[in-house]
């Protein structure tokens, strides 16, 4: 009798779900993609457009946003589809990098998100891929503020740029590190590195009130000297 009750409970639970694998409707965890001209592009989350002057010609607009609108796991993405961009979002080429797409986004640093063709280009925007010798300017932004993301400081003196990069390189891996939450959530920063190319590199950094840390690959602890770069005039 107990076994029958357990089976009945499971059946009731399944029948009460709106999205089940039995009818093809599921909650889909979409990758940040755009399908355009037969090519799938994925978002580069460790890079931004260097400046609006690097935006090329407009090539079209998003036709359909799949997130929140598609629940069928058998759906085949089409040209003009995007994971998270609304219909009408404008698409542009990147000057000097015609295989990249820039998407207008008011929430992105410098106003555009950047996408690369997954079948043609290998993802090469990790910290280890950045040409340190070409970095000539660094901007630091504080994210998730009441005003959104705002610029905190800029490092443009080449000697200071080198010193900043040295601090990043000297960070020590500590995969067991747990940030302190005694003073609330850690402050989150975005660091943007300009190399003279149309696309700049971008990496996050956090500060829990005691420790600066970031994720170049694994969790890594930064020197306390990093604090001195957050109060420089813009």
C-alpha positions in Angstrom: 0.0 0.0 0.0 2.8 2.4 0.9 4.5 1.6 -2.5 1.2 2.5 -4.3 1.0 5.8 -2.5 4.6 6.7 -3.4 4.0 5.9 -7.1 0.7 8.0 -7.1 2.5 10.9 -5.5 5.2 10.8 -8.2 2.6 10.7 -11.0 0.7 13.7 -9.5 4.0 15.7 -9.3 4.8 15.0 -13.0 1.3 15.8 -14.2 1.4 19.1 -12.3 4.6 20.4 -14.1 4.1 22.8 -16.9 7.4 22.0 -18.6 8.2 18.3 -18.8 10.4 16.2 -21.2 7.3 14.3 -22.2 5.7 17.1 -24.3 9.0 18.7 -25.5 8.6 21.8 -23.4 11.5 22.4 -21.0 13.2 25.3 -19.4 16.2 26.0 -21.7 19.4 27.4 -20.5 20.4 29.4 -23.6 23.9 30.3 -24.6 24.3 34.0 -25.5 24.1 33.5 -29.2 23.1 35.3 -32.4 22.4 33.5 -35.7 23.2 35.7 -38.7 23.7 34.9 -42.4 23.9 31.1 -41.6 26.6 31.6 -38.9 26.2 31.3 -35.2 27.9 33.9 -33.1 28.5 33.7 -29.3 29.0 36.6 -26.9 32.5 37.5 -25.8 32.1 38.2 -22.1 35.7 39.0 -21.5 35.9 41.8 -24.2 34.1 45.0 -25.2 34.3 47.3 -28.2 37.2 49.7 -27.7 35.1 52.7 -28.8 32.2 53.8 -31.0 34.6 54.8 -33.8 35.4 51.0 -34.1 31.8 50.3 -35.1 31.4 49.6 -38.8 28.3 49.3 -41.1 24.9 48.2 -39.8 24.1 44.8 -41.2 20.6 44.2 -39.9 18.4 43.7 -36.8 17.4 40.9 -34.5 14.2 39.3 -35.7 13.3 37.1 -32.7 14.4 36.6 -29.1 14.3 32.9 -28.1 14.7 33.3 -24.3 11.3 33.4 -22.6 9.6 32.7 -25.9 10.8 29.2 -26.8 10.3 26.2 -24.6 10.5 23.4 -27.2 13.9 21.7 -27.0 13.5 20.7 -30.6 13.4 24.3 -31.8 15.8 25.0 -34.7 17.4 28.4 -34.4 17.0 30.6 -37.6 18.8 33.6 -39.1 17.9 36.6 -37.1 17.4 34.7 -33.8 19.2 35.8 -30.7 19.2 34.4 -27.2 18.7 37.5 -25.2 18.3 40.5 -27.5 14.9 41.9 -28.4 13.5 42.1 -31.9 14.8 45.3 -33.6 18.2 45.3 -31.8 20.7 46.6 -34.3 23.7 44.6 -35.5 27.0 46.1 -36.8 30.3 44.9 -38.2 33.5 45.7 -36.3 36.0 47.8 -38.3 39.0 45.8 -39.2 37.4 42.6 -37.9 34.7 41.8 -40.3 34.1 38.3 -38.8 32.9 39.9 -35.6 29.5 41.4 -34.8 28.7 44.3 -32.4 25.3 44.6 -30.9 24.0 47.9 -29.5 23.5 47.5 -25.7 23.0 50.5 -23.4 24.1 48.3 -20.4 27.5 47.4 -22.0 30.7 49.3 -21.4 31.2 51.6 -24.5 27.6 50.8 -25.6 28.1 47.6 -27.5 28.5 43.8 -26.9 30.8 41.8 -29.1 30.2 38.4 -30.7 32.5 36.0 -32.5 31.7 33.2 -35.1 32.1 29.9 -33.2 32.9 27.8 -36.2 35.5 30.1 -37.6 37.3 31.6 -34.6 38.7 30.1 -31.5 37.8 31.9 -28.2 41.0 33.9 -27.5 40.0 36.5 -24.9 41.2 34.9 -21.7 43.7 36.8 -19.6 46.5 34.4 -20.8 45.6 35.5 -24.4 46.0 39.2 -23.8 49.2 40.8 -25.3 50.4 42.5 -22.1 53.1 44.4 -24.0 50.4 46.2 -26.1 48.2 47.4 -23.2 48.4 51.2 -23.2 45.4 52.2 -21.1 43.2 50.6 -18.4 39.8 51.7 -17.2 38.2 50.4 -14.0 34.4 50.4 -13.5 32.4 49.7 -10.4 29.4 47.5 -11.3 26.0 46.8 -9.8 25.7 50.3 -8.2 22.5 52.2 -7.9 23.5 54.0 -11.1 24.4 50.9 -12.9 28.0 50.5 -14.0 30.2 53.6 -13.5 33.8 54.4 -14.2 35.9 54.5 -11.1 39.4 55.3 -12.4 41.7 55.2 -15.4 45.4 54.3 -15.7 47.0 55.8 -18.8 50.6 56.4 -17.7 52.6 53.6 -19.2 54.7 53.0 -16.1 51.6 52.7 -14.0 50.0 50.4 -16.6 53.0 48.1 -16.3 52.8 48.2 -12.5 49.1 47.4 -12.6 49.7 44.4 -14.9 52.5 43.2 -12.6 50.0 43.1 -9.8 47.6 41.0 -11.8 50.4 38.6 -12.8 51.6 38.3 -9.2 48.1 37.2 -8.0 48.2 33.9 -6.1 45.8 31.0 -6.9 43.7 30.0 -3.9 40.8 27.8 -5.0 39.6 27.4 -1.3 39.2 31.2 -0.8 35.8 32.3 0.5 35.1 36.0 0.5 34.0 37.7 3.7 30.3 38.8 3.8 30.4 40.6 7.2 30.2 44.0 5.4 27.7 42.8 2.8 28.3 41.6 -0.7 31.7 42.1 -2.2 32.2 45.2 -4.5 32.4 44.1 -8.1 34.7 45.9 -10.6 35.2 45.5 -14.3 38.7 46.1 -15.7 39.0 47.1 -19.4 42.4 46.8 -21.1 43.0 48.7 -24.4 45.7 47.5 -26.8 45.0 49.7 -29.8 42.8 47.1 -31.4 39.0 47.5 -32.1 38.2 45.1 -29.3 39.4 45.6 -25.7 39.8 42.9 -23.1 37.6 42.9 -20.0 38.0 41.0 -16.7 36.2 41.2 -13.3 37.7 41.9 -9.9 36.0 41.8 -6.5 36.8 43.3 -3.1 35.1 42.0 0.1 36.4 44.8 2.3 39.6 42.9 3.2 40.8 41.1 0.1 41.0 41.8 -3.6 40.5 38.7 -5.8 39.7 37.8 -9.4 39.3 34.8 -11.7 41.9 34.7 -14.5 41.2 31.0 -14.5 41.0 29.8 -10.9 40.3 32.1 -7.9 43.3 34.2 -7.3 44.2 36.7 -4.5 45.5 40.1 -5.6 48.0 42.2 -3.7 46.6 44.9 -1.4 48.3 47.6 -3.6 45.5 47.2 -6.0 43.4 49.5 -3.8 45.6 52.5 -4.8 44.3 52.2 -8.4 40.7 52.6 -7.5 40.9 56.2 -6.3 42.8 57.8 -9.1 41.1 60.7 -10.9 39.2 59.9 -14.1 
